[in-house]
């Protein structure tokens, strides 16, 4: 076995490295809020060695400034470290940590937080790719492919758990009236509220 490929050291044994699982979702669709995104990755074709760079693109629109050490959490075993290289253009680069691997058949979860913008945003297409690096040498690559998203409703927001779906919560109806304008009387006030956003 070589890089998790059965008979991988036999001449002209060749596989196309892929992620069989590549999903992304969020936990907050509201403007001006901190939003935690969760990525799940699994390969059934290969094991990625330490130094491999996993690149997620398409997360443009966040208000999070460029940060070469964005805090991330990766499990199991912190395989993708505790920081990622974030660019405000929507690119996050994660590196398989020294002494770690992304094992074939193992699901990995990565979480990180971004700042939602103050205006509405439609969830973009998010892609993932990887450069398999062993030491200083590139030994393979995972071709860029679109990540899957849940497409569900969150807090009443359609597609609210899709990455960077952002709405500005509003009340479309917001009225108040009373039933008695006279002094020294009991006055009943009636409020009507309706939201079409959340």
N, C-alpha and C positions, 0 to 999 in steps of 0.2 A: 504493500500500500504506500502510495506517495501522495502527499497533500490530501489524504482521505480518499483517493481514487484507487479502487481495487485494481491490482495489477498495473498500477500507475507507473512503475519503473520498467515495465515491459516495452520494447520498442514499438512506437506508433500506437500505443494506447492513448487515445485522445478523448477528452470530454469538453463540452462547452460549459464553463462555469455560469451558474444562474442562482438567483434567490427564488426558492419555491414559495416562500412567504415573504412579502414586502408590503407592509401596511402602515398607515399613519392615521392618527385621530387626535382630537383635541378635547379639552374639558370645559372651555369657556368661550361662547360665541359673542360676548358683549364688548362693545367699544371701550377703550381706555382701561382695560383690565389685563392682569397677568394671566397668561394662557399656557397651560401645561400640555405639551404634545407628547404622544407616545408612539414610538416606532417599534415594529416587530419585524425581525429578519430571521430567516432560516434558509440554509442551503442544503439540498439533498444531493449535490454533485461533488462538493469539495470541502476541504478544511482550509481556512485562510490563516496563514502564519502571522506572527507578530510583525508589525510594520505595514500591514495591509491598510490601505486608506479607503474607507467607505464614504462616498460623497452623495449627499442629498441636495437636490436643487429644486427650485420652483417656489420657495417660501417667501417670495417677494411681497412686500406690503406691510410687514411687521414694523413696529417702531423701535425695535431693539437695534442699537447701534452696533457697528462692526466690533467684534470682540474675539481675539485669537484664543481666548481661554474661557469660553462660555461654559458654565457649569452644566454637566450632564451626569446622569446616573445610568449605569449599564449593568445588566444582570443576565446570566449569572456571572459571578466572579469578577465583576468590573472589567470584563474582557475588552471593552472599548474605552476604558479609562474613565476619568472623572471630568474631563474638559474636552470641548470640541472647538474647532476653528470656524467661527461664525462670521459671515459677511452680510451686510445689510441688503445686498442684492438677492438674498434668499438662499444662499449656499451654506451648508454645514458639512464640514469635513471631520470625520471621526477616524482615529487610528487605533488599530488593534494593539493593545498595550504590550510592553516588553514582558516576555515570559508567558504570554497568553496566546490562545488561538480561537478562531471561530470554528467550532467543530461541526463537521458534517452531521446533519440530522438533529442538531440542537437549536432550539428557538432562543433568540436573544431579544431582550427588551431594552430600549433606550428611551429615557425621558429627559426633556429639557423645557425650559420656559421662555416664552417670547412675550413682548408687550403688544397687545392688540392696538391698532390705530384708532383714532377718534372718529373715523367715518366708516361707512359700510364697505364691505369687501366681499367679493365672491371667491369661494375656495378655488385656488389655482390647481393645475395639474402638477403633482410633485413626483419627481423621478429619483431613482437611486442607481448608482453605478459603483464599481469597486476596482481598485488597482491592487492585484495580489503581489505583494513585495516580500521577498525573503532576503534579509540582509540589505544589500545595496541593489539587488537585482530584481527587476520586474519579471515575474514568472507566469503571469496570466492576468485576465481582466474579466469583469462582469459587465456586459453591455448595458448601457443605460436603458431603463425600463420604467414605465409608470407604476407608482405605488397604488395599492388599493385603499379606498376610503370607506367608512361605514355607511354613509348616505342616510343616517337616521335623524330623528328629531331630538333636539336637546333644549330643554327649557322652552319648548314650544316653537323653537326656531327650526325650520326645515333645513336639513343638511347641517344642523348646528354642531354635529360632532366631526364634520369634515374640516381638515386643517385650514385655518384662516378664513373660515366663514365668519364674518363679523357683521353684527347689526347694532344700530343705535336704538336702545329701548325707548319707546314713546307710548303715550296714551293717545289714541286717535279720537276717543271721546273722553272729555274731562269737563263736566258741568256741575254746578251747585246752585240750588235754589232753596227758598224758604216758604213757609206757609202762613206766617203771621208777622206783619210789620209794626204791630202796636206795642207801646210801652207796657212793661209789667206783665207781659203775657208769655206763656210757654211758646216757644218757636221751634218747629221741627224743620231741620235742614235735610235736604236730600242730595246726595252726591252720586253721580253716575260716572263710571270709569270703564273704558274698554281699551285693550291693547291689540293692535294688529301685528305686533312685531315679536312678542315673547309670551 
